[in-house]
Amino acid sequence: MSHAPWVAIQRNPRSGSGKRRRAILDLCRRLRELGLRPRVFTRREKLRAVLDNPDRRASLKCVVAAGGDGTLNDVINRCPDVPVAMLPLGTENLLARHLKIERCGRRLAETIAAGQTRRFDVATLNGRRFLLVASVGVDADVIHRLDARRTGNISHWTYIPVMTDAFRRFHFPPLRIFVDDAATPLTGSLVVIANLPEYAFHLPIAASACGDDGLLDVRVFERPRMGALLRYCYHVIRRQHETLADVHAVRARRIRIESDTPVPIQIDGDPAGWTPAEIVVLPGALEVIVPSNAIAK
């Protein structure tokens, strides 16, 4: 039995409410005008159950992640073999920003109908997929603390008290970072593994990162304590951190991170457990619906 072409919309109820709900309604209206049937899901397990039906899966055009980077991460983990589109309703929206995808439901519907796609690398951390960035250390501690407190939509201002608390309490346990087949590890207090050139707050952590080159860009910051962290932030803003003797910039297909005590990890802005961590890149593993101006590298 064949079904009409349809689009699944995975809505994050925390970032897809209020004024942002209008963008989802506009997306649904315009999809119908273009001959595509939308279906909005709030319960993640319900979407997975529908996609387990071969007939419904065959007629599915894509899954829209209507939320922030965490919603996109959830979609690529639950629906790893389905083309993905983005309606950016979150705080950072790193991939949407990289591809210049606006918070406009009508324009996204037209992009979906056009059907142009681009392949991006994905990575796994202890078996869980991520697309944008992973970090281990105080940066991830901020994410863990924010997640424990979060009750609704967040903004950049939401991070300030959480960052203050994390910077005051974090002890900067030493990390050992094994890159590809190297027998000797790099050592540091903070590690960022990037698949795109820009990070939260528009920080250019890995300006050379490219989402479809089959490699991950690793930045290891050696020194612990708050003074060193503030110094690193200053140089990151000025795009000078990679010239520092105590910052390592490498590229890799596989990374292993160890520590004597568990250190928090985050991926794509969500908590992802504690060390140890095994990270592996999956080249070209994700098909993304993109605007025509984002086809070329």
N, C-alpha and C positions, 0 to 999 in steps of 0.2 A: 504494500500500500504506500503510495507516494503522498507527500505532504507539500503544501505551498512553502516557498522559501520564507524563513523566519530568522529573527535575531533574538538571542537571549541577552537580557540586561541584568547583570548581577549588581544589585544596589546595596551599598553600605548604608544601613539606616542611620548611622551616626554622622556620616558626611554627606548624605543625600537627602537631607531634610530642609525645611524652611524654604528660603529663596532658591536654594540649589535644586529643590524638587522641580521647579519650573523647567530647568534644562532637560530633565528626564522626560517630562510631559511633551516638550517641544520635539525631543528625539523621537518619541513614539508617534506623534502626529505626522511628522515628516516621513518616517519610515513607511507608514500606511499609505501616504500619498505616492510613494515611490514603489509600491507593490510588495513591500516586505512587512511581514507580520511580526510586531514586537511582543515579547513576553517578559515581564519584569519579575525577578526573583529577589526576595529578601532572605529567605532561608537557603543557605548554601547547599545543604544536603538535598533539597528539592531539585535544584538545577542538576546536580550530579545524577539523580535518579532519572530525570527526563533524558539526559544524554546517554544513559545506558540503553535506551530504546534505539535500535539500529535505524529504523525508519526516520525517527525524529532527528537523529544525528546526521543522516545523509542529506537532509534538507536544510540544515543549519548553516547560515552564512558566516556567523561569527558570534563570539561572546563579548559583550561590552562590559568593561570594568568601570562602573559608575561610582566613583569614590576617589580615594587617594592612592598612594603607592602601596599601602597595605592591601587594598582591595585588588589591585593588579597582581600583587604577589599571590594572593589567595586563588585567583582565577588561574594563573599559570601552573599552580600546584594541583588544583582540582581538575583542570581541563587541559592537560599538557599537550594534547594533539589537536587543539581547536584554534583557528585564527582568532586573534584578540584585537579589539578596538578599545579606545579609552575615551571616557567622558570625564575630564579632570575636575573633581569636586573636592579634592583634599587640600592639604597645606602646601606641599612641595610639588608633587606631580612631575617628578624628574624626567621620565621618558616623554610625557606629553609636552613638557616645556622644551625638551631637546628637539622634538619633531614639530614644534610650533602648532600643536593642536589646542584650539581654544575651548573655553567652557561654553560651547554653543551647540545645543542639541540638533538644530536644523542642519548646521554645517556638517556635523558628524554623520548624520543620516545620509547626506549626499556623498560623503567620503566612503561610507560603507557600500552604498549602491554602486559607486564607481569600481570598487573591488580591487584597488591597487594595494599591493602588499610588499613588505620588505622583511627579510629574515634577520633575526638578531640572535646573538649568543645568549645562552642561559648558563648559570653555574649551579652546582649543588653544594650545600653545606650540610654535612652529616646526612645526606640523602634528601634534604629539602631544597627545592629550587629557589633561586633568586635571580633577579634580572638586572638590578641597578647597582647595589653596593652592599657590602658586608663590612662590619667593623668589630674589633675586639678591644676592650678596654673601657676607659672612662666614657667615651662616646656612646658605647652600647649600654653602659650603666644608666645614662640619662634616659635612654629609650625604655629600659626596664622600669625605671621609676615613674616615667610618664604613663606607661601602660597601666601600672597599678593604680594610678590616680584618675585616669581618664573616665569621664562619664558622658561626654558628648563631643561636639565639634571642637577642634583645637585650632590655634593660630600660632604664629611665631612667638607672640607674647606668652603663650602657655608654657613655653620651654624655659623661660627665665628663672622662675623659682625652683624648678626641677634641676636645672643646670647648676644653680647656686648650691643646692643641697648635695648634688653628686660631687661637685668639685671640692666641697668641704669635707666629705666623708670618704671619698675613694682613696684606696691605698696604693694604686698603681703596681700590682704584682708583675714581676718580669715575665716576658713572653719569649718563647723560642719559635722561630718561623722558618720552616724548611720549604724551600722553593724548588719545584720540580725534583730533579734527582740529586740535588746538593746534599752532601753528607754533613756539612757544617751549617748550623742554622744562623740566621740573622737574629739579633736580640733587640728587644724594644719594650716600651710600655704601652704603646698604642699602635694598632695595625688597621689600615683601611684597604679593602680590596674593591676596586672600582671597575665597572663595565662601561660607564659613561664619564665624560670629562668633568661634570659639575655635581656638587654634593649639596646638602641642605644649606640654607641661607646663601645660596649662590656661590659657595666656596669652591674654588678651582683646585680641588685636592689632587686630581690626576688629569691635567689638561690634555695629555696625549692619549687618553683612553678612547677607544673606538668600540662601539657595541657589536661590530660584526667582523672582527679580525681574528677570532679564535683564541684570543689571549685576554688575561685579566691584568690590570695594572695594580701593583702592590706598593703601598707607601708605609714604611716602617719608621715610627718616631721613637728614638731611643730613650730619651731622658724622662724620668718620672717627675712628679710634683707639679704643683700649680704654676710656678714661675716658668718652667720649661714649656708647659702647655700654652700659656699666654704668648710666649715668644714664638712658638710654632704657629699659632693663629695669626699673629702679626705678619709673619713671612708668607703664610698661605694666601692671605688677602692680597699681598703684594706680588704673588706668583714667584716668590724667591725661595720657597722652602726646599726645593729639590737641589739647591746649590749648597745647603748646609751639610756639614760633615757628619752630623748626627741624625740625618734623615736618609733613608735608603729608598730608591725608586727602581723597581724591577718589574719585569713582565713575566707571566708564568701561565702554564696550563693546569698546574696542580700545586696546591699549597697545604701544608700541614702546620697547625699551630698548637703548641703545648705550653703548659704552665704547671708549676708545682701546686698551686691552689686554683680552684675554679674561677675563671674570669668571664664576665658576661659577654654575650655575642648578640648582635642585631643584624637582620637582613631586611633591606628595603623598608626601613623604618619601623619594624616590628621586632619584639624580643625573639631570640632564636636559641635559648638555652645558654650553656656554659662550655668552656673549653674542657677537653680537647676538640679541635675542629679539623675536618678533612674537607677541602674545597677542590672541586674539579669543574673545568669548563666544558660545556656541551656546545660545540660550534653550530651556529645556525639552527638551533633547536626550536625557536619560536617564530611563528608567522604573525606579523603585526599589520593590521589595516592602517594605511598611512595616506596623508594628502599627497597629491601629485608632486608637490615641490620637495617631498622627503624621500623620493625614490632613490635618487643618486646618493652616494656616500658623501 
